[in-house]
Amino acid sequence: MPTKEHLEGQWREWRYAHVATMFRPYGWTSLVAQYWLEADARGETFELLPGTWSVEAGKVIFTPPSTGASLSVNGEYPAAPVEIIPGRNQTYGHGKSLPVYFGVCEVETIVRTKTDGSSLFGVRVRDPRITTRVEDAGVTAFDYNLDWRIAGYFTPTERVEYEADTVETGVRETTPRIGTFTFEHKGKTYKLELIGKDTPTGVQPVAHVRDLTNGPVTYGAGRVIELQFADKSNTRIDWIDFNYAVALPCAFTNFVTCPIAPDENHLDFEVLAGEKRPVQGVVRTTTYQAG
């Protein structure tokens, strides 16, 4: 195993990059709106955006206004209705989405489901002028502790698209499960369900966990930990490092649909490692009102 100094140095660099990404101009803390479109929506209007919005054959369609300011879609002002492809646009380069702006604000669409399984579509607005400053949010972490880098093993399974309940009441998010990670802590065996997050460089295994620090010490809805494959075939994971545990975006904004941690990932001990609860909290309010 690498030395503590080596592992701590890697973690320190990663920690800096993670915080910088979270609080970047179009990061999670810049979200100012989250609008919803039902599967049969036609000609909807939104307070912070121009034109009208519809859903046609499962696609979010923006119709530009006849006069006045419009969206910029991939560097052009559309002259006719255009699909706004779901994804996280320029900030994260997610999927096949394109950069969409209204003035300085970035616009993105997302696909979710309702509790009855039917489709639901969201439109989000990010405003870099209101991005929370990291010093205001009060984001800190425990010092790196080698004891929280725990050996274990990965049991891959066939990818299953699991519909998880989210912090947004009535809205579910697809979270692909790819297997389990098993480890021991103080003589007891634990098995975590892992999510396979799709990234431009491949699948990133993630554990979304709750533990006894949630609320008073760390973020109340749990934290997520990125794990690393130890082979090119993505069938082996040797460690979970709880020093990399971080709060979900819903710790900083209402305009998200963070999944709720699965029951299998509720730990019955304190994880005194990773990111602590932000000083600046969010009073949870819902943005989706079922029709």
N, C-alpha and C positions, 0 to 999 in steps of 0.2 A: 504494500500500500504506500502511496506517496506520503511524504512527510507532512506534518501539521502546517509548517510554514508554507509549503507549496499549495496545499489545499486552501489555506486561509487567504493567500494572495490571489488565487483564482476567484474565490468567493467575493473578495473585496472589489475586484474589477467588475465582476458580474453585477454586484449590488449597485454600483455606481451607474452602470448602463441601464439596469432595470428602472431605477428611480428617474433617470433622465428621460426614458421612454414614456413612463407614466405621466410625467408633467411637461411633455413637449407641447408645442403650440397647438397641434391637433390630436393630442393624446386624450385619454379617457376623461381627464378633469376639465376638458374644454366643451363637453356636451351641454347644450342648453335646451334641447327639445327632443322628444321622442313621440312621433305621431303614429297612428295605427290605421291600416286599411284592411277591411274585410275582403274576402275573396271575390265578392260581387260589387266592390266599390266603384263608383263612377262619378267623375267630376268633383272630387273632394278638394277643399281649399284648406291651407294651413297658415296660421298667423305669421310665421317668420319666413315663408317661402312664396314665390310667385306662381302663377299659372294654376292649373288644376291637375289632380292626381287620380289615377284609376288603376284597376287591376284587370288585365285582359289575358285570358288563357294562362293564368299563373305568373304573369309578368307585371311589374310595376311600370306604369306608363306616365310620363310627364308631358303635359301639353302646355307649350309656352303661351304667355299672354299675347294678345294682339298688339299691345303697345306697352312700353315701359321695360324695366329691367327684367332679365331672364337668367336662367341657369347657364353656367358654362359647363359643357359636357365634353370631356376629353379635349379641351382647348378650343371649342367652337360653341357658338350660340345656336341651338337647334331652331330650325324654321318650321318644324313639324313635330308631331308627337314622337317621343323617343323613349326607349326602355332605359331605366336606371337599374343597371345590373347589380344584384345584391353583393355586398362585400364591404370591406373596410377601406376601400379607396386608397388614396395616396398615402395615408399615414402608415398603413401596414401592408399594402400590396396584396390584399387577400383575394384569392380566387381570380375571376376574370373581370372584376369590377374596374371601372375607369374613374379618373379624377373628376369630381363634380363639385362646383363651387357656386355660391350665390354671394357675390361681393367677396368679402374676406372669409366667409363661412364655408366650411366643407359640408357636403350633403352626402348621405349614404342610405342605402336601403338594406333591410334584413328580412329573412324569412323565419317565421316561427310557427307554432301550432297552438290551437286552443285545446282546452281540456277534453273536448269531444273528438279531437284528432283532425279537425279541419284546419286549413291553412290560414295564416294571419301574416300580414306584411307590415313592417315598420319603416318609418322614414326618420332619420336622425339628422340633427344639425350640430356642428361643432364650431365654436367661435373662439379663435385664438386670443381675442381681447379679454376674455374672462377666465382663461386657464388658471387654475389654482396654483399658487407658488408652493414649492415644496416646503419652504420654511413656514408657510401659513398652515399647511396640512399637518405639520408636526409628525413626519414619518421617520421612525427610528427602528432599530433592530437590536437584538441581543448580539453580544460579541460572538465571534465564531467559536464553536465548541465541538471538538472532534468526537465527543461522546454521542453526538446526535447524527453522526454519519454511520448508519446501521446497515450491516450486510443482510442480504436476503436473496430471493430468487423470483424470477418472472415466469408465469405460466401463461403463454399466449393462447388466445381463443379466437375463433372466427369473429370478425368485426361485426358488432351488433349496434344498430342505430337505436339508442335508448332515448325515449322522450322524458326529459327530466323537468320536474316542476321548478319554477324560478322565483326570484324575489318579487317579480311582477305578477301579482295575483291574476290567475286565469290564463297565463301565457306559459307555454312550454318551449324548451329549446332542445334540439337534437344534440346529444352528446355521444359520439361513437365510443363504445367500450371495446378494448382490444385485449383484455386479459387481467390477471391479478398479480400483485406483488406481495409475497409472504416474507415476514420478518419476525424476529423475536425481541421482546423488551421485558426485562426483569423476569425471565422464565416463562413468559406467556407468548403464545403465537398469535399473530395478527395477519389478516389477509385483506388487502386493499383492492378495490376495483379501480382500474386505470382507464383514463380517457385517452384517446389517440387524437391529439390536436393536429390538424393538417397545416403545414407551413410550407413556404417556398422551397425549403431544403429537405422536406420529407415529414414523416409522422413524428410528433413530439409526445412521448408518454407523460401524462400528468396525473397526479393524485390530488383529489379534492377531499380534504379531511376536516373533521372537527375534533377538538380535544378539550380538556378541562380548563384551558386558559381562555377560551373564547368568551368574550364579553368583558371581563375585568382587566385582562392583560393583552389579549390579541383581538382581532376583528371578530365580532359576534357571529357572523355567518360562516365562519371557517376560513381556511386558507388553502392555497394550492401550491404544490411542489412539482417542479419539473424534474423528471428522472432522465437518465441517459442510457441509451442502448450501448452494450459492450461489444457488439459484433455487427458486421455489415448486413447480416440477414435479419436484424431487428428481432431476434428471438431470445436475447440474454440481457438481463439487467442485474447488476451485482450489488447495487447500493441504493438506499434512499437517504438523502441528506436533508434533514429537517432545517438546517441552517438556511436553505433556499425557500422556505415557506413564506409566502407573501399574501397580503390581503387581496380580495377580488376587487374589480373596478367598482362594484356597488358600495364599497367602503367610502368612495369619493363622490359619487353622483347617483341621482335617481334615474337617469335616462339610460338604463342598461337592463339586461335580463339575465343576470348571473344565475346559473343553476344552483339548486340547493344540494348540499353534500349528501350522497347516498347513505342510507342507514348503515350499510356495511363498513363505511369509512368513519364511523364515530368511535374515537379512541377513548378509553377509560382512564387516561393518565394525562398529566400536564406535559406539553411539549414546550419547554422553556428555551426555544431557539427560533430563529427566523425573525420575521417582521412583527413589530408590536402594533397595538391598536393606534390608528391615527388620532392625534389630539383633536383635530377638527372633524367632527362627526357629521353624518347625514341623517336627517329625519325622513324616514322612508315614507314616500307617498306614491300611489299608483298612477300610471299614465294611461293604462288601458281600461276602458269602461265597456263591459260586454253589452251588446245590443239586446 
